[in-house]
Amino acid sequence: MCKNLLDTDYVIYDRANDHVIQFELSGNVIIFGDKKEAIADCRGNEEVIKCTDLPKHWQDTILKQINLEN
């Protein structure tokens, strides 16, 4: 069963550099289920956005990631 992106999941995104925060070892995108927790982890010019509001190529990356975890 394929999982889809939810608008209740958030990532930390650096729009200027088109980069999302990822785990250092695995390279997986860090997905937050709690917006407040994501906001607390933001730095510099990063922002918290819904996974569904990311550019398409990042949405595709996250979809691959979450569907591989099944």
N, C-alpha and C positions, 0 to 999 in steps of 0.2 A: 504494500500500500504506500503510495507516494504522499509525502507530507507537503503542505503548501506554506507559504509565508503568511504570517498573521500580523494584523495591524496592532496587535497588543505586544509584539516583540520589538525591541529597540536595539540600536547599535550606536556606537560613538563614531561619528563621521567627520573627517576633515575635508570640507568642501573645496578649499583652495588647492589641496594636493590630491583630491579624489582618492582618499584612503580611509579605510575603516580599521578600527583597533582589532588586532588579531593576537592569538596566543603565540608566544615566541617560538616554542618548540614545534608545535604541530602546524602552525600557520592558519589554523581555523579561526574564522571570524567569531568574536565574542558577542553573543546574543544575550541581551538582558530582558527578563520578563518584568522587571520593575524599573519604571522610568526614573524614579528618584535615585535608585542605586546607580544607574547609568550617569545621571547628572553629577552625582558625587565623584565619579571617576573621570570627568572631563577635565581637559587641560587646554591652555592656549586658545587656538582658534577652532577647537573641536566643538561639535554640537551633537545633541541626542536627537535622532530621527527614527521614525518607524522603519522597519525593514522594507515595508511596502513602498516607502517613499525614496528609496535608494535608486541610483541609476541602474538601468537594466542589467549591465554586466555584473554589478555587485549582487543584485537579486539572484541572478543565475548561479553565481559562486556559492551563495548561501543555500540555495535549493539543492545544489549538488552535495554540499556538506551535510545538510540535515537528512538527506535521503540515503547517504552512505552510512549514517549512524544507525540505521534500522537493522 
